[in-house]
């Protein structure tokens, strides 16, 4: 049930990204490679971080965790820039690839949160033969993870880098994108202590992400043609029928489920070998 909920929710968000990509749509296969690769990479991160962080206090949650998590995601993004340099060739591609990385990271993280938050209630439900304990805890953690925080603050942050396709200074803008992601992530972790503050912050992030999408899409409508010394309007290739997006949705569910199961098998082998 937990895996199914996570797969469906992640599939909807990835499909939304694919729908938003109005110019020079990215290949589904490439997107799935990035999505699955991020899930595998996040599992390695989770194993390493379990040895590094042994206690969770305010500094760890608000400062250390955002620095480590955003650094890991941006390292994956840099690898994507190197591996798929020909595909990442216009402003909105920054949001596409970083968005999929953020969703892949959150995909693995959500499963971890779901399991840790519902494990005790699952045992209690089995002992008492009353499933209400498990259902209530599952419902609560689902609501808590319903807002795609990683996607929102990473879209806002990476839009700074996306502007470099028009204005240049890619390395500098990438650095400030990373720094912005850490700050937004830290505020996110701090805001969850107050329902009101968290709700307001979610609305602000959603508004910022929508603005970033609109801004980079407006830039991606035009592509610099150095040989002609001008900019050329990129034809709109977004006229795909519903079957294209349904295929994307199915691909994400299958790839997410398979990669997560394979990841857990590998983790079990590694942990057994270490112990």
N, C-alpha and C positions, 0 to 999 in steps of 0.2 A: 504493500500500500504506500509506504513512504517513498520507495523508489519510483513508483508510478506517478505519484503527485509531483515529485521533483522533476521527472522527465517531461511531463505534460507542461508544467509551468515554464521550464527552461526552453522547451520547444516553441512555445508561444512567443517568447521574447526574441529568440533567434529569428523566427519567421518575421516578426515585426521589423527587425533590423534589415532583413533581406528586402522587405517591402519598401522600406524607407530609402533604400539605395536606388535612386532614380536614374542615375547616369553611370554607364559602364558597369553594369551589375557584376558582382563578384561570383566566381564559380562556386557552386554548392560543395563540390568535392574539396576544394581548398579550405572553405569555411569549416567543414567537418574535420579536416586534418588539424586545424588550429584548435578547434573545440576539444577534440579527443586528446590532442597533445597537451593541452592545458590541464585537463583532468589528471593525466598521468604525472605531469610535472608538479601539480598541487599535492598529489599523494606523497611524492618525495619530500616536498616542503613540510608536510604535516609530520612525517617521521622525524625529520631533522629538528623541527621546532619543538617537538615533544621532549627532546633531550636538552634543548637550550633554555626553554622557559618552563620553570617548575612551579612558579607561583604567579597568581594573577591579582595584582593590585591596581590602583588607579593609573600609575605611571605605565605599567605594562599594557593596560587596555587602551589608554588614550595616546601613548607615544610609541612604545616599542612595537606593538602589534601592527599599527598602521605603517610604520617605517618598513618593517620586514615584509608585510604582505604586498604593499605597493611596489617595493623594490623588486620582489619576485615577479609580479605581473609585468612590470616594465622591462625586466630582463627577457621575459618571454616575448614581449612586443618587439624588442630589439632583434631577437632571433628571427622573428617573423619578417621584419624589415629586410634582414639579410637573405633569408631563404626565399621570400616571395617579393623581391625588390621590383620586379616588372609588374606585379599585380597591384602593389601599393603605389599608385601613380597619380592620385588626385586627392583633394582635401578630405572628402567624406570617407575615403578608404581608412583614414586614421580612426574614425569612429567605428567603422565596420569591424576592423580587426581587433581594436582594443575592446570593443563591446563584446565580441565573441570570447575574448580572453577573460574578461570580467565575469561573463556568464559561466564559462568553464570552471573558473576558480570558485564561484558561488555554488555551482552544481555540487562539487565535492564537499564544500564547507557546509552546505545545507543538510546533506545526508548526515554528516558528523553531528550537527546540532540536533537534528531530528532524533537520532539514535540516543545521544546522551541525555536529551530532555525527556524522552519517553521510556527509557529502559526500566527505571524503578516502578513506574506506573504499569508497565507491561508485566513485570513480575507480580505486582500486587493484584492485577486483574486476573492473572492465572491462578494465584493462590485463593482468591475470593470468588472465582468464577463469575466476576462482574466486569464486563468490558468497559464500563463507563469511566473508570479511572484512566485507562489508556486513551480512550477517545477524547477525553477532556484535555489531557496533556498534549495530544497530537494536534488538537484544534488550536490550543494556545500557542504552540511553537510555530504552527503554520501561519497564524496571524502575525506573529512577531517577525517572520521571515518573508512575509508577503511583499513588502516593499523592496525592490531590487537595488539595494544601496550601492553595491559594487558597480553596477551598470550606470547608475545615475552620476556618482561623483567621478567615475573614470571617463565618461563621455564629456563632462565639463572640462576635466583636466586635459584630456588628449586633444581637445579642440584647439588648445594653445599651439600644439605641435601641428595640427591640421592647417593652421594659418600659414605655416612655413612654405607650403606648396605655392603660395602666392607672394609671400613677403620675404622668403629666405630665412637664414639663420636657424637651420634645423636643429643643430646640436644644442644651442642655447634654449630654444623653445621646448625641446624634449626635456631638458633639465627642469625648466619651470613647470612643465606638465607633471613631472614626477613629484615635484615639491608641492604643487597644488593638490594632487591626489592624496598625499600624506596629510595635509592640513584638513581637507574635506573629510577624509576618513576618520581622523582623530576627533573632529567635532561630532561626527556621526556616532562614534562610540561613546562620547561624553553625553550626547543628547538623549540617549535611550533611558537615562535615569529619570527623566521627566516626560510623561506622556504628552503634555502640551508642547513643550519645547521640541520634542521629537516630531510631532505632527507638523508644526510650523516649519521645521528644518526639511522635512520630506517635501513639502510644497515648494519651498525655495529651491531645493535640488531639482525637482521635476521641472520647474520653470526654467532653471539654468540649462538643464539638459535639452529641453525643447528649443530654447534659443540657440544653443550650440549646433543642434541638428539643422535648424533653418539657415543659420549663418554659413555652415560648411557646404550645405546643399547649394546655396546661392553661388558660392565660389566654384563648386564642382561643375556648374553649368557651362563654365568656360575653361578651356584648356590652352595654355600657352603653346604657340607653334613658333619656335625660334627661327626656323628656316624661312618663315614668311613674315616674322616680326610683328605678329598680331595674335589675337586670341580668337579661337574658333568655338562656336557653340557645339557642345556634344549632343548628339541626337538622344532623345529620351528613349531608353530601352526598357521602360518599366511596364510596358503593356503586355504583361504575362497574365495568363488566365489563372483561375483558382487552383488548377492541378499543380502548377509550379510551386505554390506556397504550401499546398497540402503535402507535396513530396518533401519539401524542406522540413516541415513539421514532423513527418514520419522519420526522416533521416536523423534528426536530432534525438528523438526518443530512442531509436535503435542504437545509434552511436553512443549516446550517453549511458544507456543501460549496460551495453557490452563493455565499454571502457571502464565503467565503475566496477563491474564484476571482476574483470581481469585485474584491475588495480588492487582490489581487496585480496585476491588470490596471491598476487605477488607480495603484498604487504605481509600476509600471513606466513609466507615462506621465509621472508626476510627476518621477521620477528622471531620465528621459530629457530632459524639458524643462529641468530644473535644470542638468544637465550640458551 
